[in-house]
Amino acid sequence: MIHGRFVDAVGGTCAPRRCWRPARAARRAGLSRAKSSAIVDLASKVVSGEVQLERIGRLGDEEIIDHLVAVRGIGRWTAQMFLLGTLGRPDVWPTGDYGVRAGFALAFATTSCPHQRSSSTGRALPPHRSAVAWYCWRAVDAKAS
């Protein structure tokens, strides 16, 4: 819904040059101030060439993360979710994600939130850490239902 209203507000396409200055239109479409600021920042960085989305899929995972965290509102977790969900990268270990940490704790029957432990364990799992993260999320889902 919000996406459709935003696309309409910027003239029917989310091309960076159209999204560069529409903070007011984004707010009217239902985006928060933070999200509209992030869109404007991303668009301006794409227009300036600082962020090159057309080649981002050819970069390595850490290069993509570094590239994206330069944008206001995009942190490491968001960049990792982009790697997992949009690019389908097979070896992402998002230990900043609470669901991964909680699912890891369930799978390995620990009582503490295993951020450090899951990070060191994650180093032993390449090249399939994305699948392990998925199973961690499913462990949490299974416990909740």
N, CA, C and O atoms as a MOPAC input file, in Angstrom:
PM7 MOZYME 1SCF
protein

 N      0.80400 1    -1.18900 1     0.00000 1
 C      0.00000 1     0.00000 1     0.00000 1
 C      0.85600 1     1.26600 1     0.00000 1
 O      0.73100 1     2.11300 1    -0.88400 1
 N      1.73000 1     1.38100 1     1.00900 1
 C      2.57200 1     2.57200 1     1.08900 1
 C      3.47100 1     2.64400 1    -0.13100 1
 O      3.65900 1     3.71900 1    -0.70200 1
 N      4.03300 1     1.50100 1    -0.54100 1
 C      4.91400 1     1.48800 1    -1.71900 1
 C      4.17500 1     2.02400 1    -2.94000 1
 O      4.71000 1     2.85500 1    -3.67400 1
 N      2.96400 1     1.56200 1    -3.15900 1
 C      2.18400 1     2.02500 1    -4.30600 1
 C      1.91200 1     3.51300 1    -4.25100 1
 O      2.01500 1     4.20300 1    -5.26600 1
 N      1.56300 1     4.01800 1    -3.06700 1
 C      1.32500 1     5.46000 1    -2.92600 1
 C      2.59900 1     6.25000 1    -3.17200 1
 O      2.56600 1     7.32400 1    -3.77300 1
 N      3.73400 1     5.71000 1    -2.69900 1
 C      5.00600 1     6.40200 1    -2.91400 1
 C      5.34900 1     6.43000 1    -4.39900 1
 O      5.74300 1     7.47100 1    -4.92400 1
 N      5.20200 1     5.28800 1    -5.08000 1
 C      5.48800 1     5.22300 1    -6.51800 1
 C      4.60800 1     6.22600 1    -7.26400 1
 O      5.08600 1     6.92800 1    -8.15400 1
 N      3.34200 1     6.29300 1    -6.91000 1
 C      2.46100 1     7.27800 1    -7.53500 1
 C      2.94100 1     8.70000 1    -7.26100 1
 O      2.89900 1     9.55300 1    -8.14800 1
 N      3.39800 1     8.95800 1    -6.03300 1
 C      3.82800 1    10.31000 1    -5.64200 1
 C      5.06200 1    10.76900 1    -6.40400 1
 O      5.25500 1    11.96800 1    -6.60400 1
 N      5.90600 1     9.82000 1    -6.83600 1
 C      7.12600 1    10.20700 1    -7.56600 1
 C      6.97900 1    10.00800 1    -9.06900 1
 O      7.97200 1     9.99500 1    -9.79600 1
 N      5.75600 1     9.85600 1    -9.53200 1
 C      5.52000 1     9.82700 1   -10.96200 1
 C      5.50800 1     8.44600 1   -11.59800 1
 O      5.70300 1     8.32400 1   -12.80700 1
 N      5.28600 1     7.42000 1   -10.81800 1
 C      5.11400 1     6.09000 1   -11.39200 1
 C      6.33800 1     5.21600 1   -11.47900 1
 O      6.23300 1     4.06100 1   -11.89000 1
 N      7.49500 1     5.72300 1   -11.10900 1
 C      8.70300 1     4.90600 1   -11.09600 1
 C      9.63100 1     5.39800 1    -9.99200 1
 O      9.68000 1     6.59000 1    -9.68800 1
 N     10.35700 1     4.47100 1    -9.40600 1
 C     11.26400 1     4.83400 1    -8.30800 1
 C     12.68400 1     5.07600 1    -8.79700 1
 O     13.63800 1     4.70600 1    -8.11400 1
 N     12.84200 1     5.67700 1    -9.94300 1
 C     14.16700 1     6.01700 1   -10.44000 1
 C     14.80700 1     7.01100 1    -9.47500 1
 O     14.12600 1     7.89600 1    -8.95700 1
 N     16.12300 1     6.87200 1    -9.22700 1
 C     16.78900 1     7.74500 1    -8.24200 1
 C     16.56000 1     9.24000 1    -8.46200 1
 O     16.35100 1     9.97400 1    -7.49700 1
 N     16.59600 1     9.69900 1    -9.70400 1
 C     16.40700 1    11.13900 1    -9.94100 1
 C     15.00100 1    11.60400 1    -9.55500 1
 O     14.80800 1    12.77700 1    -9.23500 1
 N     14.03000 1    10.71100 1    -9.58300 1
 C     12.67200 1    11.06700 1    -9.16900 1
 C     12.52300 1    11.02100 1    -7.65100 1
 O     11.67800 1    11.71500 1    -7.08600 1
 N     13.34200 1    10.20400 1    -6.99300 1
 C     13.22600 1    10.03800 1    -5.53600 1
 C     14.16800 1    10.95400 1    -4.77000 1
 O     14.17800 1    10.93700 1    -3.53900 1
 N     14.94300 1    11.73700 1    -5.46500 1
 C     15.98100 1    12.53500 1    -4.84300 1
 C     15.43600 1    13.57800 1    -3.87400 1
 O     16.00300 1    13.76700 1    -2.79800 1
 N     14.37900 1    14.24200 1    -4.22100 1
 C     13.90000 1    15.34400 1    -3.39200 1
 C     12.44800 1    15.23000 1    -2.92000 1
 O     11.86400 1    16.24700 1    -2.54300 1
 N     11.84200 1    14.04600 1    -2.92300 1
 C     10.40700 1    14.01400 1    -2.61300 1
 C     10.07400 1    13.74400 1    -1.15200 1
 O      9.11500 1    13.02600 1    -0.86600 1
 N     10.83500 1    14.29700 1    -0.23300 1
 C     10.57900 1    14.00000 1     1.17300 1
 C      9.13000 1    14.29400 1     1.55700 1
 O      8.51600 1    13.51100 1     2.28200 1
 N      8.58500 1    15.39000 1     1.08900 1
 C      7.19900 1    15.73600 1     1.41600 1
 C      6.23300 1    14.72900 1     0.79300 1
 O      5.26500 1    14.32200 1     1.43400 1
 N      6.48900 1    14.32800 1    -0.45200 1
 C      5.62900 1    13.33800 1    -1.11600 1
 C      5.70900 1    12.00000 1    -0.39600 1
 O      4.69700 1    11.31500 1    -0.24900 1
 N      6.88900 1    11.62400 1     0.05100 1
 C      7.06800 1    10.36200 1     0.76600 1
 C      6.28700 1    10.38400 1     2.06800 1
 O      5.66900 1     9.38500 1     2.43800 1
 N      6.30700 1    11.48400 1     2.74800 1
 C      5.56900 1    11.60800 1     4.00700 1
 C      4.06900 1    11.50300 1     3.73200 1
 O      3.34900 1    10.84700 1     4.48600 1
 N      3.59200 1    12.14000 1     2.66600 1
 C      2.16000 1    12.05900 1     2.32900 1
 C      1.76700 1    10.63500 1     1.94700 1
 O      0.62500 1    10.23100 1     2.16300 1
 N      2.70000 1     9.87200 1     1.38200 1
 C      2.41900 1     8.48900 1     0.99600 1
 C      2.36300 1     7.56000 1     2.20500 1
 O      1.89300 1     6.42700 1     2.09400 1
 N      2.84000 1     8.03100 1     3.36300 1
 C      2.76400 1     7.23400 1     4.57500 1
 C      4.09900 1     6.78100 1     5.12900 1
 O      4.14100 1     6.04000 1     6.11100 1
 N      5.18800 1     7.21000 1     4.51900 1
 C      6.50800 1     6.85200 1     5.03500 1
 C      6.85800 1     7.73100 1     6.23400 1
 O      6.49400 1     8.90600 1     6.28900 1
 N      7.56000 1     7.14800 1     7.17800 1
 C      8.02800 1     7.91900 1     8.33000 1
 C      9.06800 1     8.92700 1     7.86500 1
 O      9.59800 1     8.83300 1     6.75800 1
 N      9.34400 1     9.87300 1     8.71500 1
 C     10.37500 1    10.87300 1     8.41500 1
 C     11.73200 1    10.18000 1     8.20700 1
 O     12.48200 1    10.53900 1     7.29900 1
 N     12.04000 1     9.18700 1     9.05200 1
 C     13.32000 1     8.47900 1     8.93600 1
 C     13.41300 1     7.71500 1     7.61800 1
 O     14.45300 1     7.73500 1     6.95900 1
 N     12.32900 1     7.04200 1     7.23200 1
 C     12.35200 1     6.27700 1     5.98000 1
 C     12.42600 1     7.20100 1     4.76800 1
 O     13.14500 1     6.91600 1     3.81100 1
 N     11.68800 1     8.30000 1     4.80700 1
 C     11.76300 1     9.22100 1     3.67200 1
 C     13.14400 1     9.85300 1     3.58200 1
 O     13.64400 1    10.08000 1     2.48000 1
 N     13.77200 1    10.14400 1     4.72100 1
 C     15.14600 1    10.67500 1     4.70200 1
 C     16.11500 1     9.64100 1     4.14000 1
 O     17.03700 1     9.98800 1     3.40100 1
 N     15.91100 1     8.37700 1     4.48800 1
 C     16.77900 1     7.31400 1     3.97700 1
 C     16.63500 1     7.18300 1     2.46600 1
 O     17.63200 1     7.01600 1     1.76200 1
 N     15.40700 1     7.25700 1     1.95900 1
 C     15.18600 1     7.16300 1     0.51000 1
 C     15.84900 1     8.31900 1    -0.20900 1
 O     16.50400 1     8.12500 1    -1.23300 1
 N     15.68300 1     9.51300 1     0.31800 1
 C     16.30000 1    10.69200 1    -0.30400 1
 C     17.82200 1    10.56200 1    -0.27200 1
 O     18.48500 1    10.88300 1    -1.25800 1
 N     18.38900 1    10.09500 1     0.84800 1
 C     19.83700 1     9.92800 1     0.94600 1
 C     20.33300 1     8.86700 1    -0.03600 1
 O     21.34100 1     9.07000 1    -0.71300 1
 N     19.62500 1     7.73300 1    -0.11600 1
 C     20.01000 1     6.69500 1    -1.06600 1
 C     19.93900 1     7.23000 1    -2.49600 1
 O     20.87300 1     7.04600 1    -3.27600 1
 N     18.84500 1     7.88300 1    -2.83500 1
 C     18.69900 1     8.42400 1    -4.18800 1
 C     19.80900 1     9.42300 1    -4.51000 1
 O     20.37500 1     9.38200 1    -5.60200 1
 N     20.12300 1    10.31100 1    -3.58200 1
 C     21.16900 1    11.30600 1    -3.85400 1
 C     22.53100 1    10.64100 1    -4.00400 1
 O     23.34900 1    11.07800 1    -4.81300 1
 N     22.78000 1     9.58500 1    -3.22900 1
 C     24.06600 1     8.88500 1    -3.34700 1
 C     24.15100 1     8.07000 1    -4.63600 1
 O     25.24000 1     7.89100 1    -5.18200 1
 N     23.02000 1     7.57700 1    -5.12600 1
 C     23.00900 1     6.88100 1    -6.41100 1
 C     23.24700 1     7.89200 1    -7.53400 1
 O     24.04200 1     7.64500 1    -8.44100 1
 N     22.55900 1     9.02200 1    -7.46900 1
 C     22.72200 1    10.05400 1    -8.50000 1
 C     24.16200 1    10.56400 1    -8.53300 1
 O     24.70700 1    10.79700 1    -9.61200 1
 N     24.78100 1    10.74000 1    -7.37000 1
 C     26.15700 1    11.25700 1    -7.32000 1
 C     27.19000 1    10.19200 1    -7.69800 1
 O     28.34600 1    10.52000 1    -7.96500 1
 N     26.77900 1     8.91600 1    -7.72100 1
 C     27.71100 1     7.84200 1    -8.03500 1
 C     28.38900 1     7.22700 1    -6.82800 1
 O     29.15300 1     6.27100 1    -6.96300 1
 N     28.11700 1     7.76800 1    -5.64500 1
 C     28.71900 1     7.22900 1    -4.42100 1
 C     28.25200 1     5.80000 1    -4.16000 1
 O     29.03000 1     4.96000 1    -3.70800 1
 N     26.98800 1     5.52900 1    -4.44300 1
 C     26.44200 1     4.17600 1    -4.36300 1
 C     26.05600 1     3.77300 1    -5.77900 1
 O     25.30100 1     4.47700 1    -6.45000 1
 N     26.57200 1     2.65300 1    -6.22100 1
 C     26.33900 1     2.19700 1    -7.59100 1
 C     25.51000 1     0.90900 1    -7.57300 1
 O     26.05400 1    -0.19500 1    -7.56900 1
 N     24.19900 1     1.07400 1    -7.56400 1
 C     23.30100 1    -0.07500 1    -7.44700 1
 C     23.37300 1    -1.00300 1    -8.65400 1
 O     23.16100 1    -2.20900 1    -8.52000 1
 N     23.66700 1    -0.45800 1    -9.82300 1
 C     23.68400 1    -1.30000 1   -11.02400 1
 C     24.79700 1    -2.33900 1   -10.99300 1
 O     24.73000 1    -3.32300 1   -11.73000 1
 N     25.80400 1    -2.15100 1   -10.17400 1
 C     26.89800 1    -3.11700 1   -10.09500 1
 C     27.01400 1    -3.79100 1    -8.72400 1
 O     27.93700 1    -4.57000 1    -8.48700 1
 N     26.09000 1    -3.49100 1    -7.84000 1
 C     26.22400 1    -3.95600 1    -6.46600 1
 C     26.22200 1    -5.47900 1    -6.35500 1
 O     26.90400 1    -6.03300 1    -5.49300 1
 N     25.47200 1    -6.15600 1    -7.20600 1
 C     25.40200 1    -7.61300 1    -7.15400 1
 C     26.70100 1    -8.30400 1    -7.51800 1
 O     26.87900 1    -9.48500 1    -7.21900 1
 N     27.60900 1    -7.58700 1    -8.15800 1
 C     28.89900 1    -8.16800 1    -8.53900 1
 C     29.95900 1    -8.00400 1    -7.45600 1
 O     31.06700 1    -8.52600 1    -7.58000 1
 N     29.61200 1    -7.27400 1    -6.38600 1
 C     30.56100 1    -7.05900 1    -5.29600 1
 C     30.51000 1    -8.21500 1    -4.30900 1
 O     29.54200 1    -8.97400 1    -4.27100 1
 N     31.56300 1    -8.33800 1    -3.51500 1
 C     31.58200 1    -9.31600 1    -2.43000 1
 C     30.66800 1    -8.86600 1    -1.30700 1
 O     30.27900 1    -7.70000 1    -1.24200 1
 N     30.32800 1    -9.79000 1    -0.42400 1
 C     29.38700 1    -9.49000 1     0.65700 1
 C     29.83000 1    -8.31300 1     1.51600 1
 O     29.04400 1    -7.39600 1     1.75300 1
 N     31.07000 1    -8.32100 1     1.98500 1
 C     31.53200 1    -7.22600 1     2.85000 1
 C     31.60400 1    -5.90800 1     2.08400 1
 O     31.35900 1    -4.84600 1     2.65700 1
 N     31.93800 1    -5.96600 1     0.79700 1
 C     31.95000 1    -4.74300 1    -0.01100 1
 C     30.54400 1    -4.16500 1    -0.13100 1
 O     30.35900 1    -2.95000 1    -0.07300 1
 N     29.55800 1    -5.03800 1    -0.29800 1
 C     28.16800 1    -4.58100 1    -0.38900 1
 C     27.74600 1    -3.95200 1     0.92700 1
 O     27.12400 1    -2.89000 1     0.94000 1
 N     28.08200 1    -4.60100 1     2.03000 1
 C     27.73000 1    -4.04600 1     3.34300 1
 C     28.35900 1    -2.66900 1     3.50300 1
 O     27.68200 1    -1.72000 1     3.90100 1
 N     29.65000 1    -2.55200 1     3.19600 1
 C     30.32000 1    -1.25100 1     3.30300 1
 C     29.66200 1    -0.20900 1     2.40700 1
 O     29.51200 1     0.94800 1     2.79900 1
 N     29.27700 1    -0.61700 1     1.22200 1
 C     28.64100 1     0.26600 1     0.24800 1
 C     27.29900 1     0.78200 1     0.79500 1
 O     26.99400 1     1.97000 1     0.69300 1
 N     26.51300 1    -0.11700 1     1.36800 1
 C     25.16300 1     0.24700 1     1.79900 1
 C     25.12500 1     0.99800 1     3.12200 1
 O     24.27600 1     1.87000 1     3.30400 1
 N     26.02300 1     0.68200 1     4.04900 1
 C     25.95200 1     1.36100 1     5.34800 1
 C     26.34700 1     2.83600 1     5.24500 1
 O     26.21000 1     3.58200 1     6.21500 1
 N     26.83200 1     3.25400 1     4.09000 1
 C     27.11100 1     4.67200 1     3.87100 1
 C     25.82200 1     5.47300 1     3.73000 1
 O     25.84200 1     6.70300 1     3.79300 1
 N     24.69500 1     4.77400 1     3.53800 1
 C     23.40700 1     5.42700 1     3.35800 1
 C     22.72000 1     5.59300 1     4.70800 1
 O     22.67400 1     4.66600 1     5.51700 1
 N     22.19900 1     6.76600 1     4.92900 1
 C     21.46300 1     7.04600 1     6.16100 1
 C     20.33900 1     6.01900 1     6.33300 1
 O     19.57500 1     5.76300 1     5.40200 1
 N     20.24700 1     5.43600 1     7.52600 1
 C     19.17800 1     4.49600 1     7.82100 1
 C     19.47100 1     3.05500 1     7.46100 1
 O     18.67300 1     2.16700 1     7.76200 1
 N     20.61200 1     2.80500 1     6.81500 1
 C     20.97800 1     1.42300 1     6.48800 1
 C     22.15800 1     1.03400 1     7.35800 1
 O     23.23400 1     1.62500 1     7.27200 1
 N     21.94200 1     0.04100 1     8.18600 1
 C     22.99900 1    -0.48400 1     9.04000 1
 C     23.42600 1    -1.86500 1     8.56500 1
 O     22.96100 1    -2.35400 1     7.53500 1
 N     24.29900 1    -2.47500 1     9.31500 1
 C     24.82300 1    -3.79400 1     8.95500 1
 C     23.71100 1    -4.83700 1     8.82800 1
 O     23.71100 1    -5.63200 1     7.88800 1
 N     22.75200 1    -4.83800 1     9.78300 1
 C     21.66900 1    -5.81100 1     9.73400 1
 C     20.85300 1    -5.64400 1     8.45200 1
 O     20.55600 1    -6.63600 1     7.78600 1
 N     20.48800 1    -4.42200 1     8.09400 1
 C     19.71000 1    -4.17100 1     6.88500 1
 C     20.47100 1    -4.63500 1     5.64800 1
 O     19.89300 1    -5.24900 1     4.75200 1
 N     21.77100 1    -4.33900 1     5.60100 1
 C     22.58700 1    -4.77000 1     4.46700 1
 C     22.64200 1    -6.29500 1     4.39400 1
 O     22.58000 1    -6.86500 1     3.30400 1
 N     22.75800 1    -6.95900 1     5.54300 1
 C     22.77600 1    -8.42300 1     5.54200 1
 C     21.43100 1    -8.99000 1     5.09100 1
 O     21.40000 1    -9.99900 1     4.38500 1
 N     20.33300 1    -8.37300 1     5.47700 1
 C     19.02900 1    -8.84000 1     5.02400 1
 C     18.89000 1    -8.65400 1     3.51600 1
 O     18.24600 1    -9.46500 1     2.85200 1
 N     19.49200 1    -7.58700 1     2.96300 1
 C     19.52100 1    -7.38000 1     1.51200 1
 C     20.31500 1    -8.50400 1     0.84200 1
 O     19.89900 1    -9.04300 1    -0.18300 1
 N     21.46100 1    -8.84900 1     1.43400 1
 C     22.26300 1    -9.94700 1     0.88800 1
 C     21.47800 1   -11.25000 1     0.87900 1
 O     21.51200 1   -11.99500 1    -0.10000 1
 N     20.77500 1   -11.52200 1     1.96500 1
 C     20.00300 1   -12.76100 1     2.08000 1
 C     18.76000 1   -12.75400 1     1.19200 1
 O     18.56000 1   -13.65900 1     0.38200 1
 N     17.94400 1   -11.74300 1     1.34900 1
 C     16.63500 1   -11.74000 1     0.71400 1
 C     16.61700 1   -11.31200 1    -0.73200 1
 O     15.94600 1   -11.93600 1    -1.55400 1
 N     17.34200 1   -10.26000 1    -1.05800 1
 C     17.30300 1    -9.73300 1    -2.41400 1
 C     18.32600 1   -10.40800 1    -3.31600 1
 O     18.01500 1   -10.78500 1    -4.44500 1
 N     19.54400 1   -10.56000 1    -2.81600 1
 C     20.60000 1   -11.14700 1    -3.64700 1
 C     20.71900 1   -12.66000 1    -3.49100 1
 O     21.38400 1   -13.31400 1    -4.29400 1
 N     20.08100 1   -13.22000 1    -2.46300 1
 C     20.12100 1   -14.67300 1    -2.26400 1
 C     21.51600 1   -15.21800 1    -2.01200 1
 O     21.85000 1   -16.31900 1    -2.44900 1
 N     22.32400 1   -14.44600 1    -1.30800 1
 C     23.69200 1   -14.88500 1    -1.02900 1
 C     23.67500 1   -16.07700 1    -0.08000 1
 O     22.92900 1   -16.06400 1     0.90000 1
 N     24.47600 1   -17.10600 1    -0.34400 1
 C     24.41200 1   -18.35000 1     0.42800 1
 C     25.19100 1   -18.35500 1     1.73400 1
 O     25.02700 1   -19.27000 1     2.54100 1
 N     26.03400 1   -17.35700 1     1.95900 1
 C     26.93900 1   -17.44800 1     3.10600 1
 C     26.92200 1   -16.18700 1     3.96500 1
 O     27.96000 1   -15.56700 1     4.19800 1
 N     25.73100 1   -15.81500 1     4.43300 1
 C     25.57600 1   -14.64700 1     5.29500 1
 C     25.25100 1   -15.14200 1     6.69800 1
 O     24.34900 1   -15.96100 1     6.87100 1
 N     25.97400 1   -14.65700 1     7.69500 1
 C     25.77400 1   -15.07600 1     9.08200 1
 C     25.41200 1   -13.84300 1     9.90300 1
 O     26.29500 1   -13.21400 1    10.48600 1
 N     24.12100 1   -13.48500 1     9.96100 1
 C     23.69000 1   -12.23300 1    10.59800 1
 C     23.51000 1   -12.35400 1    12.11000 1
 O     22.38400 1   -12.40500 1    12.60400 1
 N     24.61700 1   -12.40000 1    12.83900 1
 C     24.53400 1   -12.57200 1    14.29100 1
 C     23.98100 1   -11.34600 1    15.00200 1
 O     23.70400 1   -11.41000 1    16.20000 1
 N     23.81400 1   -10.23600 1    14.29900 1
 C     23.15000 1    -9.07900 1    14.88000 1
 C     21.64300 1    -9.26200 1    14.93400 1
 O     20.94000 1    -8.46200 1    15.55200 1
 N     21.14400 1   -10.30600 1    14.29500 1
 C     19.71200 1   -10.58800 1    14.26800 1
 C     19.32200 1   -11.41000 1    15.49000 1
 O     19.86200 1   -12.49200 1    15.72000 1
 N     18.38500 1   -10.89000 1    16.26500 1
 C     17.99100 1   -11.58800 1    17.48900 1
 C     17.41300 1   -12.96800 1    17.19000 1
 O     17.66400 1   -13.91300 1    17.93700 1
 N     16.65500 1   -13.09600 1    16.12700 1
 C     16.07300 1   -14.39000 1    15.77200 1
 C     17.12500 1   -15.44600 1    15.51100 1
 O     16.95400 1   -16.60000 1    15.90400 1
 N     18.21100 1   -15.07200 1    14.85300 1
 C     19.31100 1   -16.01600 1    14.60900 1
 C     19.93800 1   -16.42000 1    15.93600 1
 O     20.18700 1   -17.60300 1    16.17300 1
 N     20.19200 1   -15.44900 1    16.79800 1
 C     20.80800 1   -15.77500 1    18.08900 1
 C     19.88500 1   -16.63000 1    18.94800 1
 O     20.33100 1   -17.59300 1    19.57100 1
 N     18.59200 1   -16.28000 1    18.98600 1
 C     17.64000 1   -17.04800 1    19.79100 1
 C     17.46700 1   -18.45200 1    19.22900 1
 O     17.41400 1   -19.41700 1    19.99200 1
 N     17.37700 1   -18.58300 1    17.91300 1
 C     17.24600 1   -19.90200 1    17.29400 1
 C     18.48300 1   -20.74800 1    17.50600 1
 O     18.39000 1   -21.96100 1    17.69300 1
 N     19.63400 1   -20.11300 1    17.47700 1
 C     20.88300 1   -20.82600 1    17.75000 1
 C     20.87300 1   -21.35900 1    19.18000 1
 O     21.27100 1   -22.49500 1    19.43600 1
 N     20.41500 1   -20.52200 1    20.10500 1
 C     20.33800 1   -20.94800 1    21.51000 1
 C     19.38700 1   -22.13500 1    21.66200 1
 O     19.67500 1   -23.06800 1    22.41100 1
 N     18.26500 1   -22.10200 1    20.96000 1
 C     17.32900 1   -23.23200 1    21.01200 1
 C     17.94800 1   -24.49300 1    20.42000 1
 O     17.86000 1   -25.57100 1    21.00800 1
 N     18.56800 1   -24.35600 1    19.26500 1
 C     19.12700 1   -25.52600 1    18.57500 1
 C     20.26000 1   -26.16200 1    19.35700 1
 O     20.44600 1   -27.37800 1    19.30800 1
 N     21.02100 1   -25.34600 1    20.08200 1
 C     22.16200 1   -25.87400 1    20.81700 1
 C     21.91700 1   -25.92100 1    22.32500 1
 O     22.85000 1   -26.09300 1    23.11000 1
 N     20.64600 1   -25.76400 1    22.72000 1
 C     20.21200 1   -25.89300 1    24.11400 1
 C     21.06100 1   -25.08000 1    25.08200 1
 O     21.50000 1   -25.58900 1    26.11400 1
 N     21.28700 1   -23.82200 1    24.74500 1
 C     21.98300 1   -22.92200 1    25.65600 1
 C     20.95900 1   -21.98900 1    26.28200 1
 O     19.88000 1   -21.79600 1    25.72200 1
 N     21.26900 1   -21.42400 1    27.40300 1
 C     20.32800 1   -20.52100 1    28.05900 1
 C     20.66500 1   -19.06000 1    27.82500 1
 O     19.81700 1   -18.18800 1    28.01500 1
 N     21.88000 1   -18.78800 1    27.42000 1
 C     22.25900 1   -17.39300 1    27.20000 1
 C     22.11900 1   -17.03700 1    25.72300 1
 O     22.09000 1   -17.90600 1    24.85200 1
 N     22.03400 1   -15.75700 1    25.47400 1
 C     21.96800 1   -15.26100 1    24.11000 1
 C     23.37200 1   -15.39400 1    23.51200 1
 O     24.27800 1   -14.67300 1    23.93100 1
 N     23.57400 1   -16.27500 1    22.56400 1
 C     24.92400 1   -16.67200 1    22.15400 1
 C     25.55100 1   -15.81000 1    21.06100 1
 O     26.03800 1   -16.34300 1    20.06400 1
 N     25.54700 1   -14.49600 1    21.23000 1
 C     26.08700 1   -13.65400 1    20.16100 1
 C     27.53200 1   -14.02300 1    19.81800 1
 O     27.83300 1   -14.31900 1    18.66200 1
 N     28.41000 1   -14.00900 1    20.79100 1
 C     29.81000 1   -14.34500 1    20.52000 1
 C     29.96400 1   -15.80300 1    20.11500 1
 O     30.69700 1   -16.12200 1    19.17800 1
 N     29.27700 1   -16.67500 1    20.81900 1
 C     29.38400 1   -18.09400 1    20.51500 1
 C     28.89500 1   -18.37300 1    19.09000 1
 O     29.51700 1   -19.14000 1    18.35500 1
 N     27.78800 1   -17.75100 1    18.71000 1
 C     27.27600 1   -17.99700 1    17.36800 1
 C     28.21600 1   -17.41600 1    16.31900 1
 O     28.32000 1   -17.95600 1    15.21800 1
 N     28.89500 1   -16.33300 1    16.64400 1
 C     29.85600 1   -15.76400 1    15.69800 1
 C     31.01300 1   -16.71800 1    15.46600 1
 O     31.39400 1   -16.94900 1    14.31800 1
 N     31.58700 1   -17.28300 1    16.53400 1
 C     32.70100 1   -18.20900 1    16.35100 1
 C     32.23400 1   -19.49900 1    15.69400 1
 O     32.94700 1   -20.07000 1    14.86900 1
 N     31.04600 1   -19.95900 1    16.05300 1
 C     30.51000 1   -21.14700 1    15.39900 1
 C     30.25700 1   -20.84800 1    13.93000 1
 O     30.49400 1   -21.69600 1    13.07000 1
 N     29.78200 1   -19.65900 1    13.64600 1
 C     29.51000 1   -19.27100 1    12.26800 1
 C     30.73100 1   -19.33600 1    11.38100 1
 O     30.61800 1   -19.58500 1    10.18100 1
 N     31.89900 1   -19.11500 1    11.95900 1
 C     33.12500 1   -19.19000 1    11.15100 1
 C     33.39500 1   -20.61800 1    10.68300 1
 O     34.12700 1   -20.81700 1     9.71400 1
 N     32.81600 1   -21.61400 1    11.35500 1
 C     33.02900 1   -23.01400 1    10.97400 1
 C     31.98600 1   -23.49300 1     9.96700 1
 O     32.07400 1   -24.63200 1     9.51000 1
 N     31.01200 1   -22.67600 1     9.60900 1
 C     29.89600 1   -23.11400 1     8.77600 1
 C     29.96300 1   -22.74800 1     7.29800 1
 O     29.12500 1   -23.23800 1     6.54100 1
 N     30.89500 1   -21.92600 1     6.83500 1
 C     30.86200 1   -21.57000 1     5.42200 1
 C     30.90100 1   -22.81800 1     4.55000 1
 O     31.50700 1   -23.80900 1     4.95800 1
 N     30.31100 1   -22.82100 1     3.41900 1
 C     29.67300 1   -21.68900 1     2.72600 1
 C     28.16000 1   -21.68100 1     2.84500 1
 O     27.48500 1   -21.18800 1     1.94100 1
 N     27.60400 1   -22.21000 1     3.92500 1
 C     26.15100 1   -22.36100 1     4.02800 1
 C     25.53900 1   -21.63400 1     5.21600 1
 O     24.50700 1   -22.06300 1     5.73100 1
 N     26.14600 1   -20.55400 1     5.65800 1
 C     25.64800 1   -19.87300 1     6.85300 1
 C     24.24900 1   -19.28100 1     6.66500 1
 O     23.50200 1   -19.16500 1     7.63700 1
 N     23.88200 1   -18.90700 1     5.45000 1
 C     22.52900 1   -18.39100 1     5.21700 1
 C     21.49300 1   -19.45800 1     5.53100 1
 O     20.45500 1   -19.15800 1     6.12200 1
 N     21.76200 1   -20.70100 1     5.14200 1
 C     20.83600 1   -21.80400 1     5.43700 1
 C     20.75800 1   -22.04700 1     6.93800 1
 O     19.67600 1   -22.30400 1     7.46600 1
 N     21.88300 1   -21.97000 1     7.62700 1
 C     21.88100 1   -22.15900 1     9.07600 1
 C     21.07400 1   -21.03200 1     9.73900 1
 O     20.31600 1   -21.28600 1    10.67500 1
 N     21.23100 1   -19.79600 1     9.26200 1
 C     20.44500 1   -18.67600 1     9.79500 1
 C     18.95600 1   -18.94300 1     9.58800 1
 O     18.15100 1   -18.70400 1    10.48800 1
 N     18.58900 1   -19.43700 1     8.40700 1
 C     17.19900 1   -19.75100 1     8.11900 1
 C     16.67200 1   -20.78800 1     9.10900 1
 O     15.56200 1   -20.64800 1     9.62200 1
 N     17.45800 1   -21.81900 1     9.37700 1
 C     17.04200 1   -22.84000 1    10.34300 1
 C     16.93200 1   -22.26400 1    11.75100 1
 O     16.06700 1   -22.68500 1    12.52000 1
 N     17.77500 1   -21.32800 1    12.09500 1
 C     17.65800 1   -20.66600 1    13.40100 1
 C     16.32900 1   -19.92000 1    13.49600 1
 O     15.63900 1   -20.01000 1    14.51200 1
 N     15.96600 1   -19.18300 1    12.44400 1
 C     14.68500 1   -18.48000 1    12.43700 1
 C     13.52500 1   -19.46400 1    12.53600 1
 O     12.55800 1   -19.20700 1    13.25200 1
 N     13.61000 1   -20.58100 1    11.83000 1
 C     12.54800 1   -21.59500 1    11.88300 1
 C     12.43700 1   -22.20800 1    13.27600 1
 O     11.33400 1   -22.52500 1    13.72200 1
 N     13.56800 1   -22.38100 1    13.97100 1
 C     13.53300 1   -22.92000 1    15.33900 1
 C     12.72700 1   -22.00300 1    16.24500 1
 O     11.95200 1   -22.47300 1    17.07800 1
 N     12.90700 1   -20.69300 1    16.08700 1
 C     12.15300 1   -19.72900 1    16.88300 1
 C     10.67200 1   -19.79800 1    16.50300 1
 O      9.80600 1   -19.78900 1    17.37800 1
 N     10.38100 1   -19.86700 1    15.20500 1
 C      8.99200 1   -19.97000 1    14.75300 1
 C      8.32500 1   -21.22000 1    15.31400 1
 O      7.18300 1   -21.16500 1    15.77100 1
 N      9.03800 1   -22.35000 1    15.27900 1
 C      8.47100 1   -23.61400 1    15.76600 1
 C      8.18300 1   -23.54200 1    17.25300 1
 O      7.17700 1   -24.08200 1    17.71300 1
 N      9.03700 1   -22.89400 1    18.00200 1
 C      8.81000 1   -22.76600 1    19.44600 1
 C      7.59600 1   -21.88500 1    19.72500 1
 O      6.84000 1   -22.13500 1    20.66400 1
 N      7.41600 1   -20.85800 1    18.90700 1
 C      6.31100 1   -19.91300 1    19.10500 1
 C      4.94900 1   -20.53600 1    18.77600 1
 O      3.92800 1   -20.10100 1    19.30700 1
 N      4.92800 1   -21.54300 1    17.91100 1
 C      3.63000 1   -22.10400 1    17.52200 1
 C      3.23700 1   -23.32800 1    18.29900 1
 O      2.16800 1   -23.89200 1    18.06500 1

